[in-house]
């Protein structure tokens, strides 16, 4: 009987949903890099134990914000709030945040597309034989 209850409880537990937002973050003032770092850290502080938020760099200036949570609506709302926090923080140094993909629940296919994009960018940024800082003349 106890095994049956454990099995039912496990099956009725809500599955986490992956929510993602893509955005570009730029700041061309003297404090640019520090302003971007500070804004991203302020955005990650919006994260809670129930709705963890991670921000990753794809390729400058493109960033991806991801959250795995059981509350889909709450996660979308948290990511939107996080984007606003970042926008307000970076605006202090005349920086700009442009949302490329609004927060939405993503499927495994979308996740694979992001992984492919990140691998492509990594390959493009990797040094290959013949890359030299000198002109070679």
C-alpha positions in Angstrom: 0.0 0.0 0.0 2.8 2.4 0.9 4.5 1.7 -2.5 1.3 2.6 -4.3 1.0 5.9 -2.4 4.7 6.8 -3.2 4.2 5.9 -6.8 1.0 8.1 -7.1 2.7 11.0 -5.3 5.7 10.8 -7.6 3.5 10.8 -10.7 1.3 13.7 -9.5 4.3 15.9 -8.7 4.4 18.8 -11.2 7.3 18.6 -13.7 9.6 21.6 -13.9 9.2 23.9 -17.0 12.1 25.6 -18.6 11.5 29.3 -19.3 13.9 31.3 -21.4 14.4 34.9 -22.5 17.1 36.2 -24.9 18.3 39.8 -24.7 21.1 42.1 -25.8 22.9 44.2 -23.3 25.2 47.1 -24.3 26.9 50.0 -22.6 29.4 52.1 -24.4 30.3 54.5 -21.6 33.6 54.5 -19.6 32.0 52.2 -17.0 30.6 49.9 -19.6 31.8 46.5 -18.6 31.4 47.2 -14.9 27.9 48.5 -15.5 26.9 45.4 -17.4 28.4 43.1 -14.7 26.6 45.1 -12.0 23.3 45.0 -13.9 23.5 41.2 -14.5 24.3 40.6 -10.8 21.3 42.7 -9.8 19.2 40.6 -12.2 20.4 37.3 -10.7 19.5 38.6 -7.2 15.8 38.4 -8.3 16.2 34.6 -8.3 14.6 32.7 -5.5 14.8 29.1 -4.3 11.5 28.3 -6.0 12.4 30.1 -9.2 16.2 30.0 -9.8 17.4 32.4 -12.6 20.6 31.9 -14.5 22.1 34.3 -17.0 24.6 33.1 -19.6 26.6 34.9 -22.2 26.0 33.5 -25.7 28.2 36.0 -27.7 28.6 39.7 -26.8 26.1 41.4 -26.6 23.6 38.4 -26.6 22.7 36.9 -23.3 20.2 34.1 -22.4 18.2 34.0 -19.1 16.9 30.6 -18.1 14.8 29.3 -15.2 13.6 25.8 -14.4 10.5 26.0 -12.2 7.3 24.1 -11.6 5.3 27.4 -11.7 5.3 28.4 -15.4 3.4 31.7 -14.9 5.6 32.6 -11.9 8.8 31.9 -13.8 7.7 34.1 -16.7 6.8 36.9 -14.3 10.1 36.5 -12.5 12.1 36.7 -15.8 10.1 39.8 -16.9 10.9 41.4 -13.5 14.5 40.4 -13.8 14.7 42.1 -17.3 13.3 45.3 -15.8 15.8 45.3 -13.0 18.7 44.8 -15.5 17.2 47.6 -17.7 16.9 50.0 -14.9 20.4 49.2 -13.5 22.2 49.5 -16.8 20.3 52.7 -17.7 22.1 54.5 -14.9 25.3 54.3 -17.1 23.4 55.0 -20.3 23.4 51.3 -21.2 20.7 49.6 -23.2 18.8 46.4 -22.9 17.0 45.0 -26.0 14.8 41.9 -25.6 15.2 39.5 -28.5 12.9 36.8 -27.2 10.4 37.6 -24.5 10.2 35.2 -21.5 8.4 32.0 -22.6 8.3 28.3 -21.9 10.6 26.5 -24.2 10.7 22.9 -25.5 13.6 20.6 -25.9 13.8 21.6 -29.6 14.3 25.3 -28.6 16.9 24.1 -26.1 18.8 22.2 -28.7 18.8 25.2 -31.0 20.3 27.3 -28.3 23.0 24.7 -27.6 23.8 24.6 -31.3 24.1 28.4 -31.4 26.4 28.4 -28.4 28.6 25.7 -30.0 28.8 27.6 -33.3 29.8 30.8 -31.5 32.5 28.8 -29.5 33.9 27.4 -32.8 34.0 30.8 -34.4 35.8 32.3 -31.4 38.3 29.5 -31.2 41.7 30.3 -32.6 42.6 28.3 -35.6 46.0 27.6 -37.2 47.1 30.7 -39.1 45.4 33.2 -36.8 48.1 35.7 -36.0 48.2 39.1 -34.5 50.9 40.2 -36.9 50.1 41.0 -40.6 52.7 38.5 -41.8 54.1 41.0 -44.3 
